Amino acid sequence: MGKPRSHKAEKVLERLEKKLNRQIVMSLAACVHCGNCSSSCHYVLANPDDPTYQPSYKADQLRKLFKRHVDWTGRVIPWFVKAKSIYTDEELEELKDVVFGKCTNCRRCSINCPMGVDHATFNRMARGLLVSVGVMPEGVAVVSKDQWEIGNQMGVLKEDYLDTLEWMEEELQEELDIPDIKIPVDKMDCDVVYSINPREVKYDPRTIAEAAKIFHFAGENWTMPSEGWDMTNFGLFSGDDDLGGAVGRRLYEKTEELRGKKLVISECGHGYRSTRCEAPNWGKIDVPFVMESSVDTMLRYIKERKIKVDKNKNTERVTFHDSCNNARSCGLFEEPRELLNLVVTDFQEMYPNRTENYCCTGGGGAMSMSEYTPNRLKSAKIKAEQLKATGAKYVVTSCHNCVDGLTDLIKHYELDMKVTQLVNLVANALVIPEKVKEPEVEKVEVPVEAEAPAEAGDLAGRKILVVDDEPDILTFFSTVLEDNGATVIQASDGDEAIEKVRQEKPDLVTLDLNMPGKDGGQVFEFIRKDEELAETPVCIVTGRPELRRLIYDRPVPPPEGYLDKPVDEETLLRNVRKILAVG
């Protein structure tokens, strides 16, 4: 009798041979251990004394199983080819730490391999083998469950998605003073169906509004789906082809249902790759419509003169980060640079770039795997040095995963830099056509019996707690709200805020996130969990949009409003009135 093997190990080995294809077999067989891949890997460069980060070592953890159970050499000379099997659940956990925790599947090692070994492809296969028996990081399990059951990887409910689109539409109408600007939903027979990343709904809805602004001034006939709108696909990261196919089918079928002519994919590296390149194979679908990145769409609008832009509206120095999936895996190199040079005045390349660019360290789903965060941020040193050398104030990327990965490392390494995307820069550079002035008519004063009540007092009778540690903000918010009739209470730190909200029972709390004592996130969760205060409306106010996740990731209902500093008087009043349903 042979050595006993656990049920999970048995299932992994049974599935191994079924998942092999020519590309994977060639990669498993062709490695000559020359070490060329090691100098390409940001994990190795940041951990030079740890051989377990080397791509060849990581590949050998799967290669030994292939040699032992598939390749003839492992049966004849196992000692020579280092063929080994796997027996216990503990060994599966060790393999999990290698394939999920020490590789972002960025494929930089693959393009630098003289033998054509594609480490990322069989690393993804190894992930899929483990996922099939339930061995995976907790974050991967949670995100995959949300995408299976709710239809998007961040668990955004349909009503929250539609509310966000409505909110962004209202803000656009007020900002531009154009009542007919729309974010259409489920409009039939459109030329463009626009799909997005759930992160945009949850953390960065302004990108939706900015895309809508561009579509409007381009005169585009477009729509967004009410369901099946998530173009991201965690199947790419987890190695689960069944999930990958199901997610792709939802989006394709909804586009067909709407009779859309083209599917435009918002800025997301893995979303673009999985939707346009991979999911048709996973889902075994012939897609009958055109698919393209919104980068191509925006570039075409400018070239065809459907929109006009003024690059002098973006004068800060910017650099560009190539998303691994956009660049190395899909060849999207020159289009973003061509677009960038049309909308900014000072573009500085980082080196290396294009196919040789280093990963943001958030690829391969790494942002969802909190247990590997220390390793990820340590390896981010390579990217941080690359960014710092450009002297840029902004790093531009066409990928939401990269937005999060870059934001994390910029904070960790204290770089004087912010992250933005092309849609933000294009929207900011837009030349808005001037309105045609209506002919003036002579004004005739008509006597009235009584003057209509002024809008300035429409907050009368409302009690609002303003919480912020900046005295200028406290004064500004209080003055604006009091001028409009509200009774205002102030608190300058988290502990005082909790005391005041208990005592005063306000109709609304405007809550800063970054404060001494208890931060805004802790105050918010306290309010939501207190039976007497749980229904109190809260409007989050912060100068650090990256902190938004600290609110939305809490296990409590989301806030009623959200404002990014700096906040002007009009924006403050508009949001307060909307939350309190006045005016």
Secondary structure as GFF3:
##gff-version 3
##sequence-region A 1 583
A	DSSP	alpha_helix	7	19	.	.	.	ID=ss1
A	DSSP	alpha_helix	22	30	.	.	.	ID=ss2
A	DSSP	three_ten_helix	36	40	.	.	.	ID=ss3
A	DSSP	alpha_helix	42	46	.	.	.	ID=ss4
A	DSSP	three_ten_helix	51	53	.	.	.	ID=ss5
A	DSSP	alpha_helix	55	69	.	.	.	ID=ss6
A	DSSP	alpha_helix	72	76	.	.	.	ID=ss7
A	DSSP	alpha_helix	78	81	.	.	.	ID=ss8
A	DSSP	alpha_helix	89	99	.	.	.	ID=ss9
A	DSSP	alpha_helix	108	111	.	.	.	ID=ss10
A	DSSP	alpha_helix	119	131	.	.	.	ID=ss11
A	DSSP	alpha_helix	138	149	.	.	.	ID=ss12
A	DSSP	alpha_helix	158	176	.	.	.	ID=ss13
A	DSSP	beta_strand	192	195	.	.	.	ID=ss14
A	DSSP	alpha_helix	198	202	.	.	.	ID=ss15
A	DSSP	alpha_helix	206	217	.	.	.	ID=ss16
A	DSSP	beta_strand	222	223	.	.	.	ID=ss17
A	DSSP	alpha_helix	235	238	.	.	.	ID=ss18
A	DSSP	alpha_helix	241	257	.	.	.	ID=ss19
A	DSSP	beta_strand	262	265	.	.	.	ID=ss20
A	DSSP	alpha_helix	269	272	.	.	.	ID=ss21
A	DSSP	pi_helix	273	278	.	.	.	ID=ss22
A	DSSP	alpha_helix	279	282	.	.	.	ID=ss23
A	DSSP	beta_strand	290	293	.	.	.	ID=ss24
A	DSSP	alpha_helix	294	303	.	.	.	ID=ss25
A	DSSP	three_ten_helix	311	313	.	.	.	ID=ss26
A	DSSP	beta_strand	318	321	.	.	.	ID=ss27
A	DSSP	alpha_helix	324	327	.	.	.	ID=ss28
A	DSSP	alpha_helix	334	343	.	.	.	ID=ss29
A	DSSP	three_ten_helix	354	356	.	.	.	ID=ss30
A	DSSP	three_ten_helix	366	368	.	.	.	ID=ss31
A	DSSP	three_ten_helix	370	372	.	.	.	ID=ss32
A	DSSP	alpha_helix	373	379	.	.	.	ID=ss33
A	DSSP	alpha_helix	381	388	.	.	.	ID=ss34
A	DSSP	beta_strand	394	397	.	.	.	ID=ss35
A	DSSP	alpha_helix	400	412	.	.	.	ID=ss36
A	DSSP	beta_strand	418	420	.	.	.	ID=ss37
A	DSSP	alpha_helix	422	429	.	.	.	ID=ss38
A	DSSP	three_ten_helix	455	457	.	.	.	ID=ss39
A	DSSP	beta_strand	463	467	.	.	.	ID=ss40
A	DSSP	alpha_helix	471	483	.	.	.	ID=ss41
A	DSSP	beta_strand	487	491	.	.	.	ID=ss42
A	DSSP	alpha_helix	494	504	.	.	.	ID=ss43
A	DSSP	beta_strand	508	512	.	.	.	ID=ss44
A	DSSP	alpha_helix	520	529	.	.	.	ID=ss45
A	DSSP	beta_strand	538	542	.	.	.	ID=ss46
A	DSSP	three_ten_helix	545	547	.	.	.	ID=ss47
A	DSSP	alpha_helix	548	552	.	.	.	ID=ss48
A	DSSP	beta_strand	561	564	.	.	.	ID=ss49
A	DSSP	alpha_helix	569	580	.	.	.	ID=ss50
###
